[in-house]
């Protein structure tokens, strides 16, 4: 994959960083001194940020990760709970997290959570909203809602159930216990596990393997896999038809015949 100078993208939140480099968009949750917890400002910034990244036709993959190697995201900012997460205001805070999860899950391009260290509570909800999850072998996962006396968002609970199955979702929620990376992979909570020492290479490999593919196909495939009864079928059919009518389809067939790697342009 050709390397280009990264373009910094405004995020609207002090502790979120974003950039686009070639076909990759990266979002970094940056609060390492507190294990990359996300405050209200951060949750509120996700919908607009994800939409703007997806609107860039050059972007083929969005990677979410934490700053440093100690945590992906260790949850929401509990220090704000007394102020933001009680009484009527609590529903507003909850809505902000749900809207952030939905913005990630509904974005048109593939997403990958690069998980190192703690992936807890809302952090796991954010990771579950991604299409794929790569974890370092020292990562740990938990949803401690039952120990805090709060209800985990329904949409995030649905994603947990759909990912690991009802019984394992109940185990995670009822016990609030912590899972290591290997158990998480065994039950399907994460897709890939890499040794800490090899994590960046493994991440680069996954990024390259996705970004090398035809962007129209990636978007069409995601649309088909995530269609619901409310999906606009005509729009989805249009995405599929666009693949077959594209110059990329011609390039793919030609590259296959010539036994070389295709060079897709998203056209």
Secondary structure, DSSP 4 states (H G I P E B T S, - for coil): ----PPEEE--SSTTEEEEEETTEEEEEE--GGGTT-B-HHHHHHHHHHHHHHHT-TT--EEEEEESSSSEEE--B-GGGHHHHSSHHHHHHHHHHHHHHHHHHHT-SSEEEEEE-SEEETHHHHHHHHSSEEEEETT-EEE-THHHHT-PPPHHHHHHHHHHH-HHHHHHHHHH---EEHHHHHHTTS-SEEE-GGGHHHHHHHHHHHHHTS-HHHHHHHHHHHT--TTS-HHHHHHHHHHHHTSHHHHHHHHHHHHTS-------
